[in-house]
């Protein structure tokens, strides 16, 4: 083999290697784009989750504030009613004191003078009448209510001992989800078709999380989307998909399974 032929062979090997490296570069660039896209989606979901947490906390605060307002309104009504009752009782007692003071003053003036028996009896009747009025008022003496707040300890314990929600991090990889079942190429119009989807992580391990949801699109041979039904099989990461073809021919499951956070 001549030197020129050897050089050409090496040049060909080098060209093949360069071609392979270029393909790897394209794959890596596509992977970078896909990773960037997934990272952006993840950030959007984190933001949505933050908003969901805030909304939940605000709703709980609203419930507690509503309870506070209700209790404060009830206490205000009780306080105003007691103030009114106290004011009425206070005025009645002051009137009784003035009436008794007037009776005492008249009696003392009578005692200090020479006066007949009938006048003395009259003054006695007047002071006895005043005493009876005082006794009647004393029977109606205002006794303020004793107000307290009975805490529902069970509610407080349940509320403080549990959390309204938890953060769940899904490892489900939609691109790795597996499809098993009937051959979509032999679909017949009117015949129910069924296939299963198993959600997995990036390493192919089956996984399931409550926040995962499955979105599947099935298209007819004329690229028309078909109505489908997705059933969760015992919350195990397996889903059953059924649909009824409108025409014969190969149907395609587009995009496989995608997982999104439930709202």
C-alpha positions, 0 to 999 in steps of 0.5 A: 500500500502506497503512502498516498493510499494509507493517508487516504484511509486515515483521512477517511477514518478521521472524517468518519470520526469527525462525523460521529463527533458532530452527531454527538455534538448535535445530540448534546445540543438537543439534550441541552435544549431539552434540559433547559426546557425541562428546567424552565418547566420545573421552575414554573411548577415550583412557582405554581406550588409556592402560589398554591401553598400561599393560597392554602395558608391564606384560606386557613387564615381567612377561616381563623379571622372569620372565627375571630370576627365572629367571637369579637362581635359576640363579645361586643354585643355582650359588653354593650348589653351589660353596659346598658344594664349597669347604667339602668341599675346605677340610675335606679340606685342613685334615685333610691339614695336620693329618696332615702336621703330626703326621707331621712332629712324630713324625719330628722327635722320632725324629731327635732321639733315638737309635733303631734303623734299623727305627724310622727306616724306619717313620717314613719310611714314615709320612711318605711315606704322608702325602705320598701322601695330600696329593698325592691331595688336591691332584689333587682340588683344587677349582677354582671355575667361572667364571660370566658372563651372555651377552647376546643382543645381537640380542634387546636390539637388536630390543627397544630399537630398536622399540616394542611399539605406537603411538598411532593417531588415527582421523579416520573420521566414522561419520555420513559413511560412504557406503553403495553397492550393491543396493537394500534395498527389493527384498530377496527371501527367501533371495536373498543381498543385498550392499552396500558401505560406504566410511568417510570423514572429516568432509570426505567424504574416504575414510579408513582406520585399523587401529583402525577397526572397522565395526558395521552393523545390518540390520533386516527389515520386521518390525524383526528384526535380520538376521545379516550378514557384514562383509569388509574389502576390502583394508584400504582403507576399503571394506567389503562387507556381505552378508546373506540376507533371511528375508522379502520387502520393504524392509530397512533398514540402521540406524545406517550404519557406526560406528567403534570401537577394536579391543580 
